[in-house]
Amino acid sequence: NMSSRAAASKKAIFRALKLLILGVFLQGGYFHGINNLTYGVDMDLIRWTGILQRIAVAYLVAAMCEIWLRNDEKVSSGLSLLKKYKWHWIMMLMLTTIYMLLLYGLFVPDWEYQIPFGAPPEAKTFMVKCGVHGDTGPACNAAGMIDRMILGVQHLYRRPIYARTKQCSINSPDYGPLPPNAPSWCQAPFDPEGILSTVMAIVTCLIGLQFGHIIVHFKDHRNRLLLWLAPSSAFIVLGVLCDIFGMHINKALYSFSYTCVTSGLAGLLLATIYLVVDVYGCRRFALVLEWMGMNALLIYILVACNILPLILQGFYWRDPRNNIKFKKKAKLATTVVTVTAVPQRKFGRPRLMGDVAVAQEIRLGDDRTVLGDRSRGSPDSSLPRLR
């Protein structure tokens, strides 16, 4: 009835709102990284989007569809299941159409950004030349343009994946200094969890909801496995064909082909785990996965958002550098310096002159290097110096 649906909608809205706020807190710039124990964020530069925010939006739309867009059709087959949730599929089709029209139809003009962010007096302005339709490259895609127009360029993610490409990093496939004649867009912000790509993330969530309906409406193993495997295989084939014919698999843009392939692979994985665990009864190996699934949000916050490393780093012995994380970095840096320095002495090169440069380029999942400032070139300044 209407009252129960309204109550369910209220719960879904509050749950999505809590996820959204948590995501902004964890990924909006409040924490300054695992090498910096300070915190706080300039609201003029805060990042509004992120993984948890995307999950919140996708969950809310899927929940509203489940609460309001279903009929009383009795389910006895795959076709009747499709009829019962036909409005879900119509919603997916509408969202996909909107995404495709915007991504390939919008005109992307030239645009500019400044480094450092926040436009201080010494900021340098970079101009990115576009003037195209339907581009899916890093510089001139419509997804980035929409985010810049609505969210503002200063509120976007500042270390996008394309900064690790050969055009933008001499350490590719890792982050690193710009190569000579690097394109002007290399330092530009781009949000992989932006507005347009979230539209297709909602579609993925709705597809997952349909996989869940199969568990609810079918009780025998054969029907469940068949109804998972058939559409999953079709999604994978469709996604691969799209990639072959030019609509490439692109995670940053959450392309249609990426949505199809990842949804299909998720369905195949679900069917495989169900076959092993529920049909054949091999539950022991899945206990860890079960625990992770029951505590997914906690694990994500502690590990993926670097909260656990920050907590461990906050406990030290007499000196802040005497902590578990620092000791692991120092050991790795010493190993690399030893390996690079010893062979070079053999050929009569000056002591450690430039040998540390290799170690200085090793990055440990953060924007700071293990060793000191690479810009200094004297033998003394090139010796290991932990920051």
Number of C-alpha atoms within 10 A of each C-alpha: 5 9 8 10 14 13 11 14 18 13 14 20 19 12 14 23 16 14 21 21 16 16 23 19 17 17 21 24 20 17 19 15 19 21 17 11 13 10 10 12 14 11 12 11 16 19 25 22 24 22 17 23 24 23 19 24 21 21 22 22 19 23 21 16 17 18 16 13 15 14 11 8 12 11 15 10 14 16 9 13 18 15 18 17 19 15 17 22 16 11 18 20 13 13 17 19 13 14 21 17 12 18 25 16 14 18 18 22 14 14 16 13 21 19 14 14 16 13 13 10 7 9 13 12 13 17 14 18 15 15 12 16 17 17 19 19 11 19 23 23 22 26 29 25 23 19 20 20 9 10 16 14 24 21 24 26 22 16 17 18 15 23 25 20 16 17 17 25 20 18 17 15 14 19 24 20 15 18 13 10 8 15 15 16 22 21 20 24 23 27 25 22 26 26 18 23 22 24 20 25 23 25 26 22 22 23 23 16 17 18 21 12 14 19 16 10 16 17 10 10 14 11 16 21 19 13 18 23 20 13 17 26 18 14 22 22 16 17 24 18 14 19 18 12 8 9 16 18 21 15 15 19 25 23 25 26 25 25 24 27 23 18 24 27 16 16 24 20 15 16 22 16 15 17 17 14 15 13 13 10 10 14 13 9 10 13 11 11 12 12 10 14 12 11 11 12 13 12 15 14 16 14 12 12 17 15 18 15 17 20 12 12 20 14 14 14 9 8 8 12 17 13 16 15 17 18 12 10 17 17 10 15 22 14 12 17 19 15 12 17 19 13 12 15 14 8 8 8 13 12 14 20 18 21 24 24 21 14 23 22 19 19 17 12 11 12 13 18 21 23 23 19 18 15 9 11 12 11 14 12 16 21 19 19 14 14 12
